[in-house]
Amino acid sequence: MSIRSGCKNPTVPFASLSTLAVTLFMASAPAAVADEKLYIFTENYPPYNASTTGQGFAHNEEDITGICTDMVKAMMANVDYEYIMKMRAWSRAYDWVQGRENHALFCTARTDEREDQFQWVGPLAPIKWTLFAAPDSNITISSLAEAKQYQIAGYKGDVMSDYLVSEGFNVTMSVAGDQNPRRLALGQADLWVTDGLVGPLVAEEEHDITGLKPVLVFRETPMYLAVSNQTDPAIVEDLQRGLDKAKADGDIEAIVKRYRP
């Protein structure tokens, strides 16, 4: 017996039945990857990520700029995903992204300790792990080991601060790093661990402090977009292709030149 003759309504053509079957299948199938919405978080960490409103948080991409931010936006322009970008305190965003599907965080230092915690898209930009002293400080050190005698200002969730803690250094943690230049100026800390570009910029913009002394650069680490392990790897591959295209088209180099002093 043919499909057509076996139908209760013999007037329905075979083509319509095929169309109906396809429609039903499409309705029950998972959404296409391109239909996924991504939730991308960052922190206020100029010049890599910065709020245009002067606040330490932002609710949409129009209010977020910076070297890494512009790189991520260039990457997203090359892929077919809807996304929401928000700025939050680093420790809160870091914890929030892990364990949630289609969530990501930038710019995240890719270290051995973090390797299995995320899927990685990048590299974006490097950070230089730097110890700064106050402008009037006479501290000089030639190795990281010599810094163990000093009180170091850091902040919770920061890869540089966490590393120093794990190595037995005396680090005072804060929720965010923007108050640390003032701690140096007030003598509440001897050194501040932060990125080589970030330190002087935050000190001047937040506290009108100039002349911070870079005492030691002790490491350099590439920064990435860190994507939660619960996210489909196919999405991660698409994002990497989007970033690679932005690099090949010269967009990433143009961003670097735009922010270069």
Secondary structure, DSSP 8 states (H G I E B T S, - for coil): --TTTTSSSTTS-HHHHHHHHHHHHHHHS---GGG-EEEEEE--BTTTBEETTSSS-BSSGGGEESHHHHHHHHHHTTS--EEEEEE--HHHHHHHHTT-TTEEEEEEE--TTTGGGEEEE----EEEEEEEE-TT-----SSGGGGGGSEEEEETT-HHHHHHHHTT-EEEEESSSTTHHHHHHTTS-SEEEEETTHHHHHHHHHH-----EEEEEEEEEEEEEEEETTS-HHHHHHHHHHHHHHHHTTHHHHHHHHH--
